[in-house]
Amino acid sequence: MDYFIVVVTTLAGLVFHGWLFVRFRRWADRDLALSLGGTDKAKRAWMLERLGEARRQKIARRALPDWLKREADSYEASRQI
Protein backbone atom coordinates (compact mmCIF):
# COMPACT_ATOMS: atom_id res chain seq x y z
CA MET A 1 0.00 0.00 0.00
CA ASP A 2 2.87 2.36 0.74
CA TYR A 3 4.23 1.95 -2.79
CA PHE A 4 0.82 2.76 -4.23
CA ILE A 5 0.69 6.05 -2.32
CA VAL A 6 4.20 6.97 -3.44
CA VAL A 7 3.40 6.15 -7.08
CA VAL A 8 0.10 8.05 -7.06
CA THR A 9 1.54 11.17 -5.44
CA THR A 10 4.58 11.12 -7.73
CA LEU A 11 2.40 10.82 -10.83
CA ALA A 12 0.08 13.55 -9.58
CA GLY A 13 3.08 15.82 -8.99
CA LEU A 14 4.46 15.15 -12.46
CA VAL A 15 1.11 15.80 -14.13
CA PHE A 16 0.68 19.03 -12.18
CA HIS A 17 4.22 20.11 -13.08
CA GLY A 18 3.54 19.42 -16.76
CA TRP A 19 0.26 21.34 -16.63
CA LEU A 20 1.98 24.33 -15.04
CA PHE A 21 4.78 24.21 -17.62
CA VAL A 22 2.28 24.32 -20.49
CA ARG A 23 0.29 27.14 -18.84
CA PHE A 24 3.39 29.25 -18.26
CA ARG A 25 4.46 28.81 -21.89
CA ARG A 26 1.02 29.88 -23.11
CA TRP A 27 1.04 32.91 -20.81
CA ALA A 28 4.51 33.88 -22.05
CA ASP A 29 3.39 33.59 -25.69
CA ARG A 30 0.28 35.67 -24.94
CA ASP A 31 2.36 38.31 -23.18
CA LEU A 32 4.71 38.46 -26.17
CA ALA A 33 1.80 39.00 -28.56
CA LEU A 34 0.28 41.68 -26.32
CA SER A 35 3.60 43.47 -25.91
CA LEU A 36 3.99 43.62 -29.69
CA GLY A 37 0.49 45.10 -29.83
CA GLY A 38 1.55 48.05 -27.71
CA THR A 39 -1.18 50.28 -26.32
CA ASP A 40 -3.45 50.10 -29.39
CA LYS A 41 -6.43 47.93 -28.40
CA ALA A 42 -7.22 46.98 -31.98
CA LYS A 43 -3.64 45.91 -32.64
CA ARG A 44 -3.52 43.92 -29.39
CA ALA A 45 -6.69 42.04 -30.40
CA TRP A 46 -5.25 41.48 -33.87
CA MET A 47 -2.00 40.16 -32.40
CA LEU A 48 -3.95 37.68 -30.26
CA GLU A 49 -5.69 36.50 -33.44
CA ARG A 50 -2.28 36.12 -35.07
CA LEU A 51 -1.10 34.08 -32.07
CA GLY A 52 -4.08 31.79 -32.56
CA GLU A 53 -3.19 31.48 -36.24
CA ALA A 54 0.40 30.62 -35.33
CA ARG A 55 -0.88 27.84 -33.09
CA ARG A 56 -3.13 26.53 -35.88
CA GLN A 57 -0.19 26.58 -38.30
CA LYS A 58 1.97 24.89 -35.64
CA ILE A 59 4.70 27.53 -35.87
CA ALA A 60 7.69 26.28 -33.89
CA ARG A 61 8.05 27.99 -30.54
CA ARG A 62 11.58 29.03 -31.38
CA ALA A 63 10.34 30.79 -34.53
CA LEU A 64 7.29 32.34 -32.86
CA PRO A 65 8.85 35.68 -31.78
CA ASP A 66 10.13 36.41 -35.30
CA TRP A 67 6.83 35.31 -36.84
CA LEU A 68 4.83 37.54 -34.52
CA LYS A 69 7.19 40.47 -35.16
CA ARG A 70 6.66 40.11 -38.93
CA GLU A 71 2.90 40.01 -38.36
CA ALA A 72 3.10 43.15 -36.20
CA ASP A 73 5.11 44.88 -38.94
CA SER A 74 2.55 43.84 -41.55
CA TYR A 75 -0.19 45.36 -39.39
CA GLU A 76 1.69 48.65 -39.33
CA ALA A 77 2.22 48.50 -43.10
CA SER A 78 -1.47 47.84 -43.75
CA ARG A 79 -2.43 50.82 -41.56
CA GLN A 80 -0.19 53.18 -43.55
CA ILE A 81 -1.83 52.38 -46.87
Rosetta silent file (secondary structure, phi, psi, omega in degrees, C-alpha in Angstrom):
SEQUENCE: MDYFIVVVTTLAGLVFHGWLFVRFRRWADRDLALSLGGTDKAKRAWMLERLGEARRQKIARRALPDWLKREADSYEASRQI
SCORE:     score description
SCORE:     0.000 S_00000001
   1 L     0.000  -35.715  179.988    0.000    0.000    0.000 S_00000001
   2 H   -62.210  -40.335  179.826    2.872    2.364    0.742 S_00000001
   3 H   -64.164  -38.007  178.591    4.227    1.951   -2.790 S_00000001
   4 H   -60.681  -44.543  179.407    0.821    2.761   -4.233 S_00000001
   5 H   -63.495  -42.633  179.692    0.687    6.045   -2.316 S_00000001
   6 H   -63.684  -44.015 -179.241    4.199    6.966   -3.441 S_00000001
   7 H   -64.779  -46.050 -178.072    3.404    6.152   -7.081 S_00000001
   8 H   -63.706  -45.828 -178.993    0.103    8.052   -7.063 S_00000001
   9 H   -68.376  -35.720  177.240    1.540   11.171   -5.438 S_00000001
  10 H   -65.389  -45.955  178.668    4.581   11.122   -7.729 S_00000001
  11 H   -64.022  -40.687  178.361    2.404   10.824  -10.834 S_00000001
  12 H   -62.942  -41.164  177.749    0.079   13.555   -9.582 S_00000001
  13 H   -63.825  -41.599  178.971    3.077   15.822   -8.991 S_00000001
  14 H   -66.097  -41.835  178.571    4.460   15.145  -12.460 S_00000001
  15 H   -64.415  -43.816  178.915    1.115   15.796  -14.126 S_00000001
  16 H   -62.990  -41.729  178.317    0.683   19.025  -12.178 S_00000001
  17 H   -61.633  -44.587  178.378    4.217   20.113  -13.084 S_00000001
  18 H   -62.843  -41.261  178.589    3.538   19.417  -16.764 S_00000001
  19 H   -62.652  -45.354  178.203    0.262   21.337  -16.629 S_00000001
  20 H   -61.925  -41.414 -179.898    1.983   24.333  -15.036 S_00000001
  21 H   -59.594  -45.706  179.543    4.778   24.206  -17.616 S_00000001
  22 H   -65.420  -42.902  179.162    2.279   24.325  -20.494 S_00000001
  23 H   -61.904  -44.509  179.666    0.285   27.135  -18.843 S_00000001
  24 H   -62.654  -39.889  177.618    3.394   29.246  -18.262 S_00000001
  25 H   -63.609  -42.717  178.774    4.461   28.814  -21.894 S_00000001
  26 H   -63.794  -41.640  178.482    1.016   29.884  -23.108 S_00000001
  27 H   -63.570  -40.112  179.837    1.045   32.908  -20.809 S_00000001
  28 H   -65.193  -41.993  178.317    4.509   33.880  -22.052 S_00000001
  29 H   -63.849  -41.245  178.941    3.390   33.587  -25.691 S_00000001
  30 H   -64.941  -42.668  178.319    0.285   35.667  -24.943 S_00000001
  31 H   -62.736  -38.409  177.550    2.361   38.313  -23.177 S_00000001
  32 H   -62.007  -47.071  179.982    4.706   38.461  -26.169 S_00000001
  33 H   -62.049  -42.928 -179.902    1.796   39.004  -28.555 S_00000001
  34 H   -67.334  -36.478  179.461    0.277   41.677  -26.323 S_00000001
  35 H   -67.663  -33.603  177.008    3.598   43.473  -25.913 S_00000001
  36 H   -72.564  -21.251  177.366    3.989   43.618  -29.693 S_00000001
  37 H   -76.877  -19.074  179.283    0.487   45.096  -29.828 S_00000001
  38 L    67.451 -143.582 -177.620    1.552   48.054  -27.714 S_00000001
  39 L   -95.903   -7.201  179.946   -1.182   50.278  -26.319 S_00000001
  40 L   -74.968  114.409 -176.815   -3.448   50.101  -29.385 S_00000001
  41 H   -61.993  -38.348  179.855   -6.425   47.929  -28.396 S_00000001
  42 H   -66.557  -40.935  179.792   -7.216   46.979  -31.984 S_00000001
  43 H   -68.790  -37.632  178.367   -3.639   45.913  -32.636 S_00000001
  44 H   -62.251  -43.566  178.214   -3.523   43.923  -29.390 S_00000001
  45 H   -64.130  -40.394  179.759   -6.686   42.041  -30.399 S_00000001
  46 H   -65.375  -38.975  179.326   -5.254   41.479  -33.869 S_00000001
  47 H   -66.625  -34.770  175.685   -2.001   40.159  -32.395 S_00000001
  48 H   -66.856  -35.687  174.617   -3.948   37.680  -30.262 S_00000001
  49 H   -64.370  -41.311  178.335   -5.685   36.500  -33.436 S_00000001
  50 H   -63.528  -37.570  176.936   -2.278   36.124  -35.068 S_00000001
  51 H   -62.735  -41.761  175.829   -1.103   34.079  -32.072 S_00000001
  52 H   -62.065  -39.946  177.514   -4.081   31.790  -32.562 S_00000001
  53 H   -64.946  -39.522  178.237   -3.188   31.484  -36.242 S_00000001
  54 H   -62.172  -38.623  178.062    0.403   30.619  -35.325 S_00000001
  55 H   -67.615  -39.408  178.181   -0.875   27.838  -33.094 S_00000001
  56 H   -65.457  -36.418  179.183   -3.127   26.525  -35.875 S_00000001
  57 L   -81.222   -5.449 -179.274   -0.188   26.575  -38.296 S_00000001
  58 L    58.200   46.424  175.598    1.970   24.893  -35.642 S_00000001
  59 L   -64.313  131.825 -179.763    4.698   27.530  -35.869 S_00000001
  60 L   -59.812  142.685 -176.833    7.692   26.281  -33.894 S_00000001
  61 L   -60.831  -33.517  179.136    8.045   27.994  -30.543 S_00000001
  62 L   -66.432  -32.253 -178.887   11.582   29.028  -31.384 S_00000001
  63 L   -90.025   -8.319 -174.595   10.339   30.793  -34.532 S_00000001
  64 H   -60.019  -46.347 -179.685    7.288   32.341  -32.859 S_00000001
  65 H   -58.341  -43.204  178.781    8.851   35.683  -31.782 S_00000001
  66 H   -66.243  -40.348 -179.760   10.128   36.407  -35.295 S_00000001
  67 H   -63.492  -45.338  179.164    6.832   35.312  -36.843 S_00000001
  68 H   -65.871  -36.748  178.100    4.828   37.539  -34.520 S_00000001
  69 H   -63.013  -43.246  177.029    7.192   40.470  -35.157 S_00000001
  70 H   -61.795  -40.727  178.376    6.657   40.106  -38.927 S_00000001
  71 H   -64.743  -40.741  178.008    2.904   40.010  -38.356 S_00000001
  72 H   -63.646  -40.291  177.847    3.104   43.147  -36.203 S_00000001
  73 H   -65.471  -37.469  179.302    5.109   44.883  -38.939 S_00000001
  74 H   -69.013  -30.414  175.043    2.545   43.841  -41.555 S_00000001
  75 H   -64.496  -44.744  178.496   -0.189   45.360  -39.387 S_00000001
  76 H   -62.365  -41.712 -179.289    1.695   48.651  -39.334 S_00000001
  77 H   -65.528  -38.773 -179.496    2.221   48.496  -43.103 S_00000001
  78 H   -70.593  -26.904  178.239   -1.470   47.835  -43.748 S_00000001
  79 H   -76.060  -23.759 -177.842   -2.428   50.816  -41.563 S_00000001
  80 H   -83.373  -15.731 -177.880   -0.192   53.176  -43.550 S_00000001
  81 L   -79.102    0.000    0.000   -1.829   52.376  -46.872 S_00000001
